[in-house]
């Protein structure tokens, strides 16, 4: 969606900066996975990294929301494209001087760049040292793939890149000469300095490129998560969860769902259960499969739930299958969050 931005520029916001469905799905996976499961710690670590990355991206997004650029530009957050390979860019800043790739690295601790390896190391206060891929490697890979994308669309334009560390008090050692490193408040200065270069795109061409990028973007779909982590559906805890006490096994009652543990009554508990199924197991669900996951014996009630929620379906009678997708899951999640808030 193209939107006017303060300062006369134009920003293209691909999606809001909030906790992504991936993080919500990982939370659901942890809830439904026994703590002794061999992949439990791996999923905890993945959720921690996902949250840290998203928090860093929010800080980056806030820079563009509060700073006014006096020239026409387009901003793409969480951009997913495909050229000679699929690639994801945290933020792409497009203006007449070219395209700027900004990748966020929200990593706590003292950061070092070993000269002999393409690595980033961080040292925590307790002395623990962890190694990560150097941001320069990711930036070069994304630059190469973006160059291929522009070449395919006959749009050879300059590409610049920088790694953004959202913690302004972060300590660094052995900075690499081939890596541009920025703190959030340095981004406007960096971009305005690039804006002093000779333009390589006229304004109609800039708009044409922005529109092509918009059309080419495909939102990354992380689901189903059980497949990604090699977890069998039978290993997950089934049942309708009580949001008040966390018990799996709410019972069907006339007014919705009742918890036998804390006596909580929830008319909308089935929505979270459906979301868990779609995010963790499969986008397709039959009445029988739904009843097994819900631990519900009443076929007619299950049919009413699936129809009331409005899931698109295929087939008739006992051969009917309800088929969701990523957009539908996002809309259902947003709708459920509104009901819970009320």
N, C-alpha and C positions, 0 to 999 in steps of 0.2 A: 504494500500500500504506500503510495507516494503522499508525503505530508509536507506542508510548508514548515520550515524551521525558522526560529528567530534569526535575524540578521540577513534574511533574504535568500538563504540557501534552501536546499531541499534535502530532507532526510528520508531514507527508505528503511523503515523499521520492519524487520522480518517477523519478529515476535517480541512480546514483552519480556523484560528481564525479571524473571521470577524462578522459583524452584521448578525445574523441568519435570516432565512426566517420567524421565529416566530415574530421577532421585525418588519420586513418589513410588515408582515401581520397585526400586531397590528396598525401600522401607517396607513395602508390602511383602517382598520376598523374605526379608529377615523375620517379619512377624510370623510368616507361615512355615518357616523352616526351623526344625528343632535345633537348639543351641549347640548340641553335640555333633551336628552334621559337619563333615570334613570341609565343606565349602563355606561355612558360616563366616569364618574370619576373613576369607577372601572377599566376600560380599560386603562385609563391614568396611574393609579398606577401600573397595570401589565406591561405596557410598560416601565415605569421607573425602575421597579425591573429587568426586562429582560435586559435592557441596562446596568444597574449596574453590573449584574452578568457576562455579556459577556465582559465588560471592565476588570473586575477582572480576568477572564479566559485568556484574551489576555496577561495580565501581567505575569501570570503563564506560559503561552506558551513561552513567551520571555526568561524566565529563562532557559528553556531547549534548546532554539535555540542558546543561547550565552555561555552556560557552557559545558565544555567537561568532560565527565565521562570516566575514563580509564578502564572501564569494560563493558562487553556486557550487554545491557539492551534494553527494549522495552517500548515505551511511547504511551499511548492511551488517546487521548483527546475526551471529549464528548462521552463516552462509554455507550451504552445502551444494557443491557443484560436481560435475564429472567431466573429465577430459580424457587423458590417457590413464586416468585412475580417479577414484572418488576422493574428494578432499573436503575438509571443513575448516573454515576461517572464523575466528572469534569475532573480528570486526574488520570490514573492508571499507576504506574511505576512498571515495572516487571523486576526482575533480579534474580540472582541465590539464593539470600537470601530470596526471597519471593515476595509478591505483596504489594505495598504501595498505599493506597487510599488518594488522596489529594482533599479536597473540599474547594472551594474559597468562602469567605464571604466578599463581597465588601459593607460594611455598614458604612456610615459616622457617626460621633459623638463619644461620650465617651461610651465605651462598659462595661457593667457590667454583672456578672453571679450570680443571686440571689441563695443563698444556699438552700432555701426551694422549689425551682421550677426548672424544666428542661427547663429553659428559658435563652435567651440572651436579655438584655435590652440595648437600646441606648438612650443617652440623647443629644439632639441638643443644640446649643448655645442659642436658644430662650427658653430653658427650656422644650421643648416638649419631652416626654418619650414614646418610642414605644417598644413593646415586640415581640420577634421572637422565634422560636424553637431553642433550644440550639444546636450548631453544633455537640456536642457529641451524641445527639440522632440520627441525620442523619447518622453520621459516623458509629455508632453501627449497625443501620439498614442495611446500605450498606455492612458492614463487614459480617453480618449474611447471607445476600442474596448471597454475593460473595462466602462465605464458602460453602453454599448450591450448588452453581454453580460448584465449584471445586470438591466437593464431588460427584456430579452427573457424572462428567467426570473423576472420579477416580484420582484426582490430589490434595491430601491434602497438601497444602503448607502454610507457615506462612503468616499472613496478618497484616500489620501495617496501621495506619491511622493518619492523621493530618489535622487540619483546617488551611487554609492560609488566612491571612488578608493582602491585597495588599498595605495598607497605612502604611508605616514604622513609622509614627509619631502618630499612633493611641494610645489612652489612654485606659487602661483596669483596672477594679476593680474586686476583688474577683475571681481570676482565679481558674478554677476547676482543681483538681489534676488528674482527669481522661481524661483530654483533652490536647493533644499536639497541641500547637498553634505556627505557624511559620509566619515570614515575608518572602517575596520572596527570599531575598538574603541568608536566613538561610536554604533554601531547599537543596542546594548542600551539605552543611555540614551535615545536618540530614541524607541524603541518603548515603553519604560516611561513616558515622558512622555505619549505618546499614550494609553496605558492609563489615565491619570488622567481622561480625558474620559468623558462619560456614555455608557454602552453603547448601541449602536443595534441590537444583535441579542441575542436570548436564546440560551442554550446549545443547545437543540434546533434552533433556526434556524441557528446557526453550524455545527452538524454537517451539517445538510441542505445548506447551501451548499458545504461542503467536499466532500461526496459528489458533488454535481452537477458541481463543477469537475473532480473526479477522472474522472468518466464522460466529460466533454467533452474532456479532453486528448487530443491526437493528436500523437505524436512526429513531429518534423520529419524528412522524408526528403530528403537532399541528392542522392541518386543517380538516374540515372547522371551522373557528373561530366563526361564527355566532351560531353554535350549542353549542360550549363550553360556550358561554356567554348567551345562551337562548334568542337570538335575531332572530326575524322573518325576512326572506329575504325582505319582503315588507317594513320593517323599514329602510332599507338601501337606500341611495341616488343612483339612477341609472344614466347612461349617461357616455359619454367619457369625461375624465377630461383633461383640459388644464394645462400642467405643468408650463406654464408661469404665468398665473393669478389665477389658481385654480378653474376656472369655470367648472361646470359639465353641459355638453350639447354641446360639439363640434359637428359640422355638417359635414356630409360626402361631400367631394368635390373630384374633379378628382385627385388631387395630394395628397390626404390623408384625413386630417381632419382640418377644419378651426374653429377658435374660434370667435363667434359673439361678444364677449366682448372686446378682445384686438387685434383681427385680426391676432393672431399667427397661422401659418400653421405648422402642424406636421404630417409627413408621417407615424410615428410609434405609434401614440397615442393609437391605438387599442390594442397594446401589453399589456400596463399597465392595461387596462380595463379587458382583459382576465385574467391576473394574479390576479386582484382583485376578479373576479368572482370565480376562482378556490380556492383562499386562504380563501375567506369569505363564500362562499355559497355551492359549490359542485364541485367535480372533473369531473362530467359528464355534458355535455351541448349539447343541440340541436340547430338547426338553429333558431327555433322560440324563444327559451329561450334566446339565445344570442341577437337576435334583440330586445327583450323586455328590456334587461339590457343595451344594447348600445343605445336604443331609435332610432333604425334604421329600416326603413320600407322596404328597398331594400333587398329582399331575396337573389338575385344573388350576390350582393356585400358581404353579410354576408358569403355566401358559399365560395366565393373567399378568404376572410380573413381567414376563418377556415382552408381551404386547403393549403393556402400559408404558414401559420404558421407551418403547419405540424403536427397537433394534430392527434394522432391515432384515428380511428373511427370504429364503429360497425354498421352493417346494411346498407341498401341502400335507396336511394331517401328520402321520407319524414320520414322514420323510422330511419334515420341515427342519431347516437349519437356519439359525440366526447368525448373521455375518456382520461383524463390526470392522472398523479400521482405525487408524491413528487419529484422524480428525474426529470421528465419532466418539472415541474414548476421551479425547480432550474436552469435547463439549459435555459429555456426561460427567466428567470430573468437575468442571466448572459449575455445572448445574447443582451437583451434590454439595459442593463447597458453599454455594449460596444458601441452600436449605439448612445446612449445619449451622452457618453463621446466624441465620434468623432464629 
